[in-house]
Amino acid sequence: MVPTLYGIPNCDTVKKARAWLAQRGVAHAFHDFRKAGVPVERLDAWLGAAGWEKLLNRQGSTWRKLDADTQLRCGNAPGARELMLEQPSVIKRPVVEWPDGQVTVGFDAAAWQARTST
């Protein structure tokens, strides 16, 4: 099994994460939110593993472009989930499903080094 990295290819953090994996020869699968959408069952698993607060990217340009009512609607798990399905760009990236079943959100080189060292 290989890790599956979910994200958007033109996202700087996703680019950095993919380059980091490639430089270390870590085989991985990539799922493009823009082309393939967000798999509902995977989103539900991520929400269960990481929590909606960690998964919802309130720092990105997509969030900043939302009107105040939409942002307010996302102040709980159901509202955040609905928005993530409508606009995958509000999901913090990358989301990685590791072979051991763990899910991580964002790129942390030190943590990934520990995961990929054998």
C-alpha positions as CSV (number, residue, x, y, z in Angstrom):
1,M,0.0,0.0,0.0
2,V,1.1,3.6,-0.7
3,P,-0.1,6.8,0.9
4,T,-2.9,8.7,-1.0
5,L,-2.4,12.4,-1.1
6,Y,-5.6,14.5,-1.7
7,G,-5.5,18.0,-2.9
8,I,-5.2,20.5,-5.8
9,P,-2.2,20.3,-8.0
10,N,-1.6,24.0,-8.2
11,C,-1.6,24.5,-4.4
12,D,1.8,25.5,-3.2
13,T,1.7,23.2,-0.2
14,V,0.5,20.2,-2.3
15,K,3.4,20.9,-4.7
16,K,5.9,21.0,-1.8
17,A,4.5,17.8,-0.3
18,R,4.5,15.9,-3.6
19,A,8.1,17.1,-4.3
20,W,9.1,16.0,-0.8
21,L,7.7,12.5,-1.4
22,A,9.3,12.3,-4.9
23,Q,12.7,13.4,-3.6
24,R,12.6,10.6,-1.1
25,G,11.4,8.0,-3.5
26,V,8.1,7.5,-1.6
27,A,5.5,6.1,-4.0
28,H,2.1,7.6,-3.5
29,A,-1.3,8.1,-5.2
30,F,-2.7,11.5,-5.9
31,H,-6.3,12.5,-5.9
32,D,-7.1,15.8,-7.6
33,F,-10.1,17.5,-5.9
34,R,-10.7,19.7,-9.0
35,K,-10.9,16.8,-11.5
36,A,-12.3,14.0,-9.4
37,G,-14.2,15.8,-6.7
38,V,-14.2,15.0,-3.0
39,P,-15.2,11.4,-2.2
40,V,-18.1,11.8,0.3
41,E,-17.1,8.7,2.2
42,R,-13.4,9.8,2.4
43,L,-14.5,13.3,3.6
44,D,-16.6,11.7,6.4
45,A,-13.6,9.6,7.4
46,W,-11.3,12.7,7.5
47,L,-13.8,14.6,9.6
48,G,-13.9,11.7,12.0
49,A,-10.2,11.4,12.2
50,A,-9.1,15.1,12.1
51,G,-12.2,17.1,13.0
52,W,-13.9,19.7,10.9
53,E,-12.0,22.6,12.6
54,K,-8.7,21.3,11.4
55,L,-9.9,20.3,8.0
56,L,-11.6,23.7,7.2
57,N,-9.0,26.1,5.8
58,R,-10.0,29.5,7.1
59,Q,-6.7,31.1,5.9
60,G,-7.1,30.5,2.1
61,S,-8.4,32.8,-0.6
62,T,-11.5,30.7,-1.1
63,W,-12.6,31.2,2.5
64,R,-11.9,35.0,2.3
65,K,-14.1,35.3,-0.8
66,L,-17.1,33.7,1.0
67,D,-19.8,36.1,2.2
68,A,-20.3,36.5,5.9
69,D,-23.5,34.4,6.0
70,T,-21.7,31.4,4.3
71,Q,-18.8,31.7,6.7
72,L,-21.2,31.8,9.7
73,R,-23.0,28.7,8.3
74,C,-19.7,26.8,8.5
75,G,-19.4,27.2,12.3
76,N,-20.3,23.6,13.0
77,A,-19.6,20.2,11.6
78,P,-22.6,19.8,9.3
79,G,-22.2,23.3,7.8
80,A,-18.5,22.8,7.3
81,R,-19.0,19.4,5.6
82,E,-21.6,20.9,3.3
83,L,-19.3,23.7,2.2
84,M,-16.3,21.3,1.7
85,L,-18.4,19.2,-0.6
86,E,-19.6,22.3,-2.5
87,Q,-16.2,24.0,-2.6
88,P,-13.3,21.5,-2.1
89,S,-10.8,24.4,-2.1
90,V,-11.8,25.2,1.5
91,I,-10.3,21.9,2.6
92,K,-6.8,22.3,4.1
93,R,-4.3,20.6,2.0
94,P,-2.9,18.1,1.6
95,V,-5.0,15.5,3.2
96,V,-3.0,12.2,3.3
97,E,-4.3,8.8,4.1
98,W,-1.3,6.7,5.2
99,P,-1.0,2.9,4.8
100,D,-1.4,2.5,8.5
101,G,-4.9,4.1,8.3
102,Q,-3.9,7.4,9.9
103,V,-5.0,10.7,8.3
104,T,-2.9,13.8,8.4
105,V,-3.9,17.3,7.3
106,G,-1.3,19.7,6.0
107,F,2.4,19.2,5.3
108,D,4.9,18.6,8.2
109,A,8.2,17.4,6.9
110,A,9.5,16.2,10.3
111,A,6.3,14.2,10.9
112,W,6.3,12.8,7.4
113,Q,10.0,11.8,7.7
114,A,9.2,9.8,10.8
115,R,6.3,8.1,9.0
116,T,8.2,7.2,5.9
117,S,11.5,6.1,7.5
118,T,11.9,2.4,7.8
